[in-house]
């Protein structure tokens, strides 16, 4: 059970309620993680939503973004984010068997994505330090300098939610991961 209290979504008309309404209009529901974040820091959730908007306007595909977020969540052990971003990755076209391989640290057979997965996994395990060889591999796979910035932003946003959900022990409201 989540550790932080959360107000009723339907009756909250304050700053949190305004953010909930915006998210509900955009995606149909408000994930438990967002509810808990906004209940205690509407500005933090606004920052998250703004960062996601920057990513949406960038050149990384939604699939790339969800792969990054799934890898970081799997390495970090955040069950909530693994479930959420596995769900969103499926919606972005990642097949269930590839998602399992991504979570388990196994190659997917897609050379470009495997380089991205390996790069992000190394970032997550090394607090962001990568070798010259890792840098050369991600560039050789076709990722641009701008996309490396976007990879960093996607990484940063998911680390925030991973840490928050681990602190809160957020109730998972996404499909179970198979």
N, CA, C and O of each residue as an XYZ file, in Angstrom:
712
protein
N       0.845     -1.178      0.000
C       0.000      0.000      0.000
C       0.887      1.237      0.000
O       1.900      1.286      0.696
N       0.502      2.219     -0.774
C       1.274      3.449     -0.849
C       1.435      4.071      0.527
O       0.524      4.031      1.354
N       2.598      4.640      0.754
C       2.928      5.205      2.062
C       2.435      6.634      2.241
O       2.158      7.051      3.366
N       2.322      7.395      1.153
C       1.903      8.788      1.234
C       0.403      8.895      1.003
O      -0.167      8.165      0.192
N      -0.217      9.797      1.714
C      -1.659      9.993      1.540
C      -1.926     10.702      0.212
O      -1.116     11.493     -0.270
N      -3.080     10.395     -0.356
C      -3.481     10.981     -1.629
C      -4.943     11.395     -1.526
O      -5.782     10.604     -1.097
N      -5.258     12.644     -1.919
C      -6.655     13.084     -1.866
C      -7.481     12.406     -2.958
O      -6.940     11.783     -3.871
N      -8.773     12.540     -2.846
C      -9.686     12.017     -3.849
C      -9.509     12.811     -5.146
O      -9.614     14.037     -5.156
N      -9.245     12.104     -6.216
C      -9.022     12.762     -7.507
C     -10.220     13.575     -7.983
O     -10.061     14.632     -8.595
N     -11.397     13.081     -7.702
C     -12.605     13.715     -8.222
C     -12.964     14.998     -7.477
O     -13.626     15.872     -8.037
N     -12.536     15.119     -6.228
C     -12.928     16.292     -5.442
C     -11.796     17.291     -5.235
O     -12.033     18.372     -4.696
N     -10.596     16.968     -5.638
C      -9.456     17.876     -5.461
C      -9.532     18.978     -6.514
O      -9.377     18.712     -7.706
N      -9.769     20.210     -6.079
C      -9.887     21.342     -7.008
C      -8.704     22.303     -6.901
O      -8.671     23.326     -7.584
N      -7.743     21.980     -6.051
C      -6.563     22.821     -5.890
C      -5.580     22.618     -7.024
O      -5.939     22.081     -8.072
N      -4.337     23.046     -6.821
C      -3.320     22.903     -7.878
C      -3.148     21.460     -8.342
O      -2.969     21.210     -9.534
N      -3.201     20.512     -7.411
C      -3.074     19.093     -7.798
C      -4.241     18.684     -8.676
O      -4.058     18.011     -9.691
N      -5.436     19.087     -8.288
C      -6.630     18.736     -9.046
C      -6.597     19.253    -10.470
O      -7.080     18.590    -11.387
N      -6.033     20.427    -10.656
C      -5.921     20.991    -12.005
C      -4.975     20.143    -12.861
O      -5.230     19.920    -14.044
N      -3.897     19.680    -12.258
C      -2.959     18.821    -12.994
C      -3.609     17.477    -13.292
O      -3.463     16.944    -14.392
N      -4.334     16.920    -12.305
C      -5.016     15.640    -12.523
C      -5.964     15.755    -13.722
O      -6.006     14.870    -14.577
N      -6.722     16.853    -13.775
C      -7.686     17.035    -14.862
C      -6.970     17.095    -16.206
O      -7.453     16.530    -17.188
N      -5.833     17.767    -16.262
C      -5.049     17.872    -17.500
C      -4.561     16.491    -17.941
O      -4.656     16.145    -19.119
N      -4.046     15.714    -17.011
C      -3.537     14.374    -17.340
C      -4.687     13.465    -17.761
O      -4.569     12.702    -18.720
N      -5.794     13.551    -17.040
C      -6.951     12.706    -17.360
C      -7.463     13.000    -18.772
O      -7.834     12.088    -19.512
N      -7.477     14.282    -19.134
C      -7.894     14.646    -20.500
C      -6.920     14.072    -21.526
O      -7.342     13.621    -22.591
N      -5.646     14.084    -21.223
C      -4.622     13.644    -22.179
C      -4.557     12.135    -22.333
O      -4.425     11.638    -23.451
N      -4.646     11.392    -21.230
C      -4.440      9.942    -21.308
C      -5.598      9.104    -20.784
O      -5.528      7.875    -20.817
N      -6.648      9.734    -20.306
C      -7.827      8.989    -19.882
C      -7.897      8.657    -18.409
O      -8.986      8.445    -17.876
N      -6.765      8.609    -17.744
C      -6.741      8.346    -16.306
C      -5.467      8.944    -15.725
O      -4.564      9.349    -16.457
N      -5.411      8.991    -14.418
C      -4.226      9.528    -13.753
C      -3.528      8.379    -13.031
O      -4.080      7.823    -12.082
N      -2.312      8.016    -13.473
C      -1.583      6.937    -12.804
C      -1.348      7.243    -11.327
O      -1.180      8.400    -10.943
N      -1.337      6.211    -10.515
C      -1.136      6.377     -9.072
C       0.131      7.160     -8.741
O       0.134      7.962     -7.806
N       1.199      6.940     -9.489
C       2.442      7.663     -9.225
C       2.236      9.157     -9.393
O       2.680      9.942     -8.554
N       1.569      9.560    -10.466
C       1.339     10.981    -10.706
C       0.419     11.573     -9.649
O       0.608     12.711     -9.220
N      -0.579     10.797     -9.230
C      -1.485     11.257     -8.193
C      -0.720     11.564     -6.910
O      -0.913     12.614     -6.298
N       0.132     10.659     -6.518
C       0.883     10.830     -5.271
C       1.892     11.970     -5.373
O       2.057     12.733     -4.420
N       2.561     12.095     -6.504
C       3.529     13.184     -6.669
C       2.809     14.530     -6.577
O       3.222     15.408     -5.819
N       1.738     14.689     -7.346
C       1.024     15.968     -7.378
C       0.373     16.308     -6.044
O       0.250     17.482     -5.696
N      -0.042     15.298     -5.302
C      -0.681     15.557     -4.012
C       0.261     16.273     -3.059
O      -0.183     17.025     -2.191
N       1.545     16.045     -3.214
C       2.519     16.609     -2.282
C       3.434     17.650     -2.909
O       4.077     18.422     -2.196
N       3.499     17.679     -4.247
C       4.298     18.686     -4.943
C       3.794     18.848     -6.369
O       4.344     18.258     -7.298
N       2.739     19.657     -6.541
C       2.243     19.887     -7.897
C       3.343     20.377     -8.845
O       3.343     20.036    -10.028
N       4.264     21.166     -8.330
C       5.349     21.680     -9.169
C       6.232     20.544     -9.679
O       6.708     20.599    -10.812
N       6.456     19.525     -8.868
C       7.267     18.387     -9.299
C       6.585     17.651    -10.448
O       7.238     17.267    -11.418
N       5.276     17.456    -10.338
C       4.582     16.781    -11.427
C       4.555     17.662    -12.667
O       4.691     17.155    -13.781
N       4.383     18.966    -12.501
C       4.426     19.868    -13.657
C       5.780     19.759    -14.354
O       5.846     19.760    -15.583
N       6.840     19.667    -13.590
C       8.176     19.514    -14.175
C       8.280     18.208    -14.951
O       8.860     18.173    -16.037
N       7.723     17.140    -14.402
C       7.726     15.836    -15.092
C       6.963     15.913    -16.410
O       7.440     15.449    -17.446
N       5.772     16.505    -16.355
C       4.948     16.627    -17.556
C       5.666     17.492    -18.600
O       5.621     17.191    -19.792
N       6.321     18.555    -18.154
C       7.068     19.417    -19.074
C       8.231     18.661    -19.702
O       8.478     18.795    -20.901
N       8.943     17.874    -18.916
C      10.059     17.086    -19.460
C       9.550     16.079    -20.484
O      10.178     15.881    -21.524
N       8.418     15.442    -20.200
C       7.848     14.496    -21.161
C       7.416     15.207    -22.444
O       7.505     14.635    -23.530
N       6.950     16.448    -22.323
C       6.577     17.224    -23.512
C       7.818     17.538    -24.351
O       7.764     17.498    -25.580
N       8.926     17.846    -23.692
C      10.180     18.083    -24.413
C      10.573     16.817    -25.169
O      10.945     16.877    -26.341
N      10.490     15.679    -24.496
C      10.836     14.410    -25.155
C       9.899     14.121    -26.327
O      10.336     13.643    -27.373
N       8.619     14.410    -26.148
C       7.652     14.160    -27.222
C       7.958     15.009    -28.455
O       7.678     14.591    -29.578
N       8.527     16.190    -28.254
C       8.870     17.059    -29.368
C      10.252     16.809    -29.935
O      10.655     17.465    -30.896
N      10.983     15.874    -29.358
C      12.340     15.585    -29.799
C      12.378     14.570    -30.917
O      11.358     14.248    -31.528
N      13.577     14.071    -31.175
C      13.745     13.141    -32.294
C      13.806     11.677    -31.880
O      13.820     10.795    -32.739
N      13.844     11.404    -30.576
C      13.763     10.002    -30.144
C      12.328      9.529    -30.315
O      11.390     10.248    -29.972
N      12.159      8.348    -30.834
C      10.809      7.812    -30.985
C      10.221      7.481    -29.613
O      10.948      7.335    -28.630
N       8.919      7.368    -29.568
C       8.239      6.950    -28.334
C       8.753      5.566    -27.932
O       8.912      5.276    -26.746
N       9.006      4.735    -28.905
C       9.545      3.399    -28.639
C      10.907      3.500    -27.957
O      11.153      2.816    -26.963
N      11.798      4.350    -28.484
C      13.107      4.570    -27.852
C      12.935      5.022    -26.404
O      13.577      4.494    -25.496
N      12.069      5.995    -26.205
C      11.860      6.541    -24.863
C      11.377      5.470    -23.893
O      11.854      5.393    -22.761
N      10.444      4.656    -24.329
C       9.899      3.623    -23.439
C      10.906      2.505    -23.205
O      10.930      1.915    -22.124
N      11.728      2.208    -24.189
C      12.800      1.231    -23.987
C      13.760      1.756    -22.920
O      14.133      1.025    -22.003
N      14.156      3.009    -23.039
C      15.056      3.622    -22.056
C      14.445      3.532    -20.662
O      15.105      3.108    -19.713
N      13.198      3.928    -20.546
C      12.545      3.950    -19.232
C      12.352      2.548    -18.674
O      12.435      2.352    -17.461
N      12.099      1.579    -19.530
C      11.969      0.197    -19.072
C      13.306     -0.353    -18.586
O      13.370     -1.006    -17.545
N      14.372     -0.089    -19.338
C      15.702     -0.568    -18.948
C      16.110      0.022    -17.597
O      16.519     -0.711    -16.697
N      16.000      1.335    -17.454
C      16.404      1.976    -16.202
C      15.575      1.443    -15.037
O      16.109      1.203    -13.955
N      14.283      1.259    -15.250
C      13.403      0.755    -14.196
C      13.744     -0.679    -13.813
O      13.712     -1.036    -12.635
N      14.069     -1.496    -14.802
C      14.449     -2.888    -14.519
C      15.754     -2.934    -13.738
O      15.864     -3.665    -12.754
N      16.742     -2.160    -14.170
C      18.028     -2.131    -13.460
C      17.838     -1.596    -12.052
O      18.440     -2.100    -11.104
N      16.995     -0.569    -11.913
C      16.770      0.051    -10.603
C      15.822     -0.725     -9.701
O      15.714     -0.419     -8.514
N      15.140     -1.713    -10.238
C      14.248     -2.530     -9.421
C      12.950     -1.844     -9.032
O      12.395     -2.134     -7.972
N      12.455     -0.938     -9.869
C      11.188     -0.265     -9.574
C      10.048     -1.023    -10.257
O       9.809     -0.860    -11.453
N       9.356     -1.843     -9.487
C       8.273     -2.657    -10.035
C       7.170     -1.803    -10.669
O       6.611     -2.166    -11.704
N       6.867     -0.664    -10.034
C       5.827      0.217    -10.574
C       6.216      0.688    -11.975
O       5.437      0.555    -12.919
N       7.420      1.238    -12.104
C       7.851      1.784    -13.392
C       8.089      0.694    -14.428
O       7.868      0.925    -15.617
N       8.530     -0.479    -14.012
C       8.665     -1.594    -14.957
C       7.292     -1.916    -15.551
O       7.167     -2.085    -16.764
N       6.270     -2.002    -14.711
C       4.918     -2.291    -15.200
C       4.408     -1.163    -16.099
O       3.882     -1.416    -17.182
N       4.567      0.078    -15.644
C       4.056      1.220    -16.411
C       4.733      1.320    -17.775
O       4.061      1.453    -18.798
N       6.048      1.257    -17.789
C       6.745      1.486    -19.050
C       6.775      0.258    -19.940
O       6.973      0.388    -21.149
N       6.586     -0.928    -19.382
C       6.359     -2.107    -20.226
C       5.028     -1.933    -20.958
O       4.921     -2.242    -22.145
N       4.025     -1.442    -20.252
C       2.710     -1.186    -20.852
C       2.827     -0.147    -21.974
O       2.331     -0.354    -23.081
N       3.490      0.970    -21.667
C       3.632      2.030    -22.671
C       4.519      1.584    -23.839
O       4.299      2.001    -24.976
N       5.510      0.747    -23.567
C       6.367      0.223    -24.638
C       5.544     -0.656    -25.585
O       5.714     -0.595    -26.803
N       4.656     -1.469    -25.020
C       3.776     -2.284    -25.870
C       2.926     -1.384    -26.756
O       2.764     -1.655    -27.946
N       2.379     -0.311    -26.179
C       1.570      0.623    -26.954
C       2.394      1.297    -28.052
O       1.854      1.696    -29.083
N       3.711      1.421    -27.825
C       4.615      2.034    -28.803
C       5.141      1.013    -29.817
O       5.955      1.352    -30.676
N       4.677     -0.225    -29.716
C       5.030     -1.224    -30.720
C       6.084     -2.233    -30.338
O       6.502     -3.025    -31.183
N       6.532     -2.236    -29.090
C       7.516     -3.239    -28.666
C       6.762     -4.533    -28.348
O       5.809     -4.532    -27.569
N       7.189     -5.606    -28.946
C       6.542     -6.910    -28.750
C       6.825     -7.453    -27.347
O       7.855     -7.141    -26.750
N       5.909     -8.262    -26.830
C       6.019     -8.809    -25.471
C       7.306     -9.594    -25.266
O       7.939     -9.471    -24.217
N       7.709    -10.401    -26.250
C       8.930    -11.188    -26.084
C      10.162    -10.289    -26.040
O      11.100    -10.563    -25.292
N      10.168     -9.223    -26.828
C      11.290     -8.276    -26.798
C      11.328     -7.549    -25.452
O      12.406     -7.295    -24.914
N      10.168     -7.219    -24.915
C      10.128     -6.556    -23.605
C      10.710     -7.448    -22.514
O      11.450     -6.979    -21.648
N      10.379     -8.713    -22.559
C      10.948     -9.637    -21.575
C      12.464     -9.692    -21.718
O      13.186     -9.671    -20.722
N      12.944     -9.762    -22.950
C      14.391     -9.771    -23.190
C      15.038     -8.486    -22.679
O      16.113     -8.525    -22.082
N      14.392     -7.360    -22.911
C      14.906     -6.068    -22.430
C      15.012     -6.076    -20.913
O      16.043     -5.702    -20.353
N      13.947     -6.501    -20.254
C      13.939     -6.519    -18.780
C      14.966     -7.501    -18.228
O      15.563     -7.255    -17.179
N      15.173     -8.619    -18.933
C      16.091     -9.654    -18.460
C      17.540     -9.410    -18.866
O      18.423    -10.187    -18.503
N      17.794     -8.335    -19.617
C      19.159     -8.028    -20.036
C      19.668     -8.896    -21.165
O      20.877     -9.071    -21.320
N      18.763     -9.439    -21.952
C      19.133    -10.294    -23.077
C      18.992     -9.530    -24.393
O      18.184     -8.605    -24.477
N      19.757     -9.896    -25.416
C      19.625     -9.232    -26.720
C      18.243     -9.491    -27.326
O      17.653    -10.554    -27.130
N      17.740     -8.498    -28.064
C      16.434     -8.633    -28.703
C      16.543     -9.089    -30.147
O      15.562     -9.535    -30.742
N      17.751     -8.975    -30.713
C      17.928     -9.314    -32.116
C      17.823     -8.106    -33.034
O      18.097     -8.215    -34.229
N      17.431     -6.959    -32.497
C      17.391     -5.720    -33.268
C      18.660     -4.949    -32.924
O      18.785     -4.404    -31.827
N      19.600     -4.908    -33.867
C      20.942     -4.374    -33.589
C      20.910     -2.953    -33.033
O      21.604     -2.663    -32.059
N      20.123     -2.068    -33.627
C      20.099     -0.675    -33.165
C      19.546     -0.586    -31.746
O      20.114      0.094    -30.891
N      18.438     -1.275    -31.506
C      17.851     -1.220    -30.168
C      18.739     -1.898    -29.132
O      18.808     -1.462    -27.983
N      19.411     -2.955    -29.541
C      20.307     -3.628    -28.595
C      21.464     -2.721    -28.173
O      21.904     -2.778    -27.025
N      21.957     -1.887    -29.087
C      23.005     -0.928    -28.716
C      22.438      0.090    -27.727
O      23.085      0.408    -26.729
N      21.228      0.605    -27.996
C      20.586      1.555    -27.078
C      20.378      0.924    -25.706
O      20.687      1.539    -24.686
N      19.860     -0.287    -25.678
C      19.594     -0.997    -24.421
C      20.893     -1.197    -23.640
O      20.938     -0.949    -22.435
N      21.931     -1.637    -24.314
C      23.221     -1.855    -23.665
C      23.787     -0.539    -23.125
O      24.303     -0.495    -22.007
N      23.692      0.521    -23.911
C      24.185      1.838    -23.503
C      23.454      2.318    -22.251
O      24.083      2.747    -21.284
N      22.147      2.243    -22.273
C      21.347      2.717    -21.133
C      21.582      1.839    -19.906
O      21.669      2.347    -18.788
N      21.685      0.535    -20.106
C      21.954     -0.365    -18.982
C      23.295     -0.006    -18.335
O      23.412      0.019    -17.110
N      24.300      0.271    -19.161
C      25.611      0.665    -18.619
C      25.519      1.994    -17.888
O      26.140      2.163    -16.839
N      24.755      2.941    -18.423
C      24.544      4.212    -17.720
C      23.930      3.969    -16.341
O      24.372      4.536    -15.342
N      22.910      3.121    -16.307
C      22.195      2.862    -15.051
C      23.075      2.151    -14.027
O      22.957      2.396    -12.826
N      23.934      1.294    -14.489
C      24.781      0.525    -13.563
C      26.039      1.288    -13.143
O      26.693      0.914    -12.169
N      26.379      2.351    -13.869
C      27.638      3.049    -13.593
C      27.437      4.494    -13.146
O      28.381      5.283    -13.173
N      26.235      4.847    -12.740
C      25.922      6.230    -12.361
C      26.237      7.203    -13.490
O      26.636      8.340    -13.240
N      26.060      6.765    -14.714
C      26.194      7.641    -15.862
C      27.540      7.655    -16.544
O      27.734      8.414    -17.493
N      28.468      6.848    -16.098
C      29.785      6.812    -16.722
C      29.790      5.785    -17.849
O      29.384      4.639    -17.658
N      30.255      6.206    -19.028
C      30.381      5.271    -20.148
C      31.779      5.387    -20.738
O      32.418      6.437    -20.664
N      32.228      4.312    -21.311
C      33.556      4.283    -21.921
C      33.522      4.928    -23.304
O      32.453      5.177    -23.862
N      34.686      5.190    -23.835
C      34.792      5.697    -25.204
C      34.194      4.688    -26.181
O      33.583      5.076    -27.176
N      34.367      3.396    -25.902
C      33.827      2.350    -26.769
C      32.293      2.374    -26.757
O      31.655      2.229    -27.799
N      31.709      2.560    -25.564
C      30.249      2.632    -25.470
C      29.720      3.850    -26.225
O      28.706      3.772    -26.918
N      30.420      4.974    -26.081
C      30.034      6.193    -26.797
C      30.127      5.970    -28.303
O      29.217      6.342    -29.044
N      31.212      5.371    -28.752
C      31.387      5.111    -30.179
C      30.297      4.168    -30.700
O      29.815      4.339    -31.820
N      29.910      3.180    -29.895
C      28.886      2.224    -30.325
C      27.526      2.895    -30.491
O      26.822      2.617    -31.462
N      27.144      3.768    -29.569
C      25.832      4.420    -29.664
C      25.818      5.376    -30.860
O      24.800      5.507    -31.539
N      26.934      6.034    -31.112
C      27.019      6.928    -32.274
C      26.988      6.103    -33.574
O      26.317      6.484    -34.533
N      27.708      4.982    -33.604
C      27.739      4.132    -34.791
C      26.358      3.527    -35.087
O      26.040      3.220    -36.236
N      25.551      3.362    -34.042
C      24.198      2.830    -34.229
C      23.266      3.868    -34.849
O      22.139      3.553    -35.230
N      23.745      5.110    -34.947
C      22.950      6.136    -35.614
C      22.315      7.161    -34.703
O      21.542      7.998    -35.169
N      22.619      7.122    -33.419
C      22.044      8.105    -32.505
C      22.839      9.403    -32.597
O      24.068      9.396    -32.535
N      22.124     10.512    -32.746
C      22.741     11.830    -32.924
C      23.121     12.444    -31.578
O      22.754     11.943    -30.516
N      23.865     13.539    -31.660
C      24.218     14.274    -30.442
C      22.950     14.749    -29.730
O      22.845     14.648    -28.508
N      21.989     15.269    -30.498
C      20.729     15.721    -29.895
C      20.006     14.552    -29.227
O      19.418     14.723    -28.159
N      20.040     13.381    -29.834
C      19.383     12.218    -29.235
C      20.100     11.770    -27.963
O      19.461     11.239    -27.055
N      21.403     11.975    -27.884
C      22.111     11.662    -26.639
C      21.634     12.574    -25.510
O      21.557     12.148    -24.358
N      21.318     13.820    -25.836
C      20.732     14.726    -24.836
C      19.353     14.193    -24.426
O      19.022     14.166    -23.241
N      18.567     13.778    -25.396
C      17.228     13.257    -25.101
C      17.296     11.949    -24.316
O      16.466     11.719    -23.436
N      18.260     11.097    -24.615
C      18.461      9.875    -23.834
C      18.747     10.253    -22.381
O      18.231      9.628    -21.454
N      19.569     11.273    -22.196
C      19.892     11.739    -20.841
C      18.656     12.272    -20.131
O      18.471     12.014    -18.942
N      17.810     13.008    -20.837
C      16.588     13.543    -20.222
C      15.617     12.414    -19.873
O      15.045     12.408    -18.783
N      15.429     11.469    -20.779
C      14.553     10.328    -20.483
C      15.082      9.560    -19.277
O      14.314      9.139    -18.413
N      16.384      9.383    -19.226
C      17.032      8.702    -18.097
C      16.749      9.453    -16.795
O      16.370      8.852    -15.790
N      16.938     10.768    -16.827
C      16.747     11.578    -15.613
C      15.306     11.531    -15.117
O      15.073     11.423    -13.914
N      14.337     11.611    -16.028
C      12.945     11.616    -15.589
C      12.554     10.275    -14.973
O      11.818     10.236    -13.988
N      13.041      9.184    -15.546
C      12.669      7.884    -15.003
C      13.380      7.597    -13.689
O      12.827      6.906    -12.833
N      14.582      8.105    -13.510
C      15.249      7.941    -12.212
C      14.417      8.625    -11.125
O      14.247      8.078    -10.035
N      13.900      9.818    -11.420
C      13.049     10.513    -10.443
C      11.851      9.650    -10.059
O      11.596      9.444     -8.873
N      11.105      9.138    -11.055
C       9.919      8.360    -10.706
C      10.278      7.023    -10.068
O       9.550      6.538     -9.201
N      11.393      6.421    -10.487
C      11.840      5.179     -9.831
C      12.070      5.421     -8.346
O      11.569      4.677     -7.502
N      12.824      6.457     -8.034
C      13.140      6.750     -6.639
C      11.868      7.093     -5.870
O      11.651      6.590     -4.767
N      11.036      7.942     -6.446
C       9.792      8.310     -5.760
C       8.928      7.079     -5.488
O       8.439      6.900     -4.373
N       8.741      6.239     -6.490
C       7.878      5.070     -6.313
C       8.461      4.064     -5.326
O       7.714      3.346     -4.661
N       9.760      4.006     -5.226
C      10.386      3.116     -4.236
C      10.181      3.694     -2.834
O       9.931      2.945     -1.890
N      10.284      5.012     -2.688
C      10.029      5.651     -1.393
C       8.574      5.456     -0.999
O       8.275      5.073      0.133
N       7.671      5.718     -1.933
C       6.233      5.672     -1.663
C       5.671      4.259     -1.628
O       4.624      4.034     -1.020
N       6.330      3.310     -2.258
C       5.781      1.968     -2.446
C       4.419      2.077     -3.139
O       3.420      1.506     -2.702
N       4.426      2.832     -4.234
C       3.209      3.150     -4.983
C       2.489      1.888     -5.438
O       3.102      0.969     -5.981
N       1.185      1.858     -5.208
C       0.352      0.750     -5.677
C       0.373      0.714     -7.205
O       0.134      1.726     -7.864
N       0.660     -0.455     -7.753
C       0.758     -0.606     -9.211
C      -0.640     -0.658     -9.823
O      -1.472     -1.485     -9.450
N      -0.873      0.240    -10.766
C      -2.171      0.321    -11.440
C      -2.023      0.101    -12.960
O      -2.791      0.642    -13.756
N      -1.031     -0.695    -13.332
C      -0.797     -1.079    -14.714
C      -0.867     -2.596    -14.808
O      -0.774     -3.281    -13.790
N      -1.030     -3.134    -16.021
C      -1.070     -4.595    -16.164
C       0.188     -5.256    -15.608
O       1.287     -4.707    -15.694
N       0.008     -6.426    -15.046
C       1.142     -7.186    -14.487
C       2.126     -7.516    -15.606
O       1.742     -7.747    -16.753
N       3.398     -7.531    -15.238
C       4.462     -7.854    -16.186
C       4.606     -9.370    -16.247
O       4.728    -10.044    -15.224
N       4.588     -9.888    -17.476
C       4.694    -11.352    -17.650
C       6.123    -11.768    -17.848
O       6.404    -12.955    -18.011
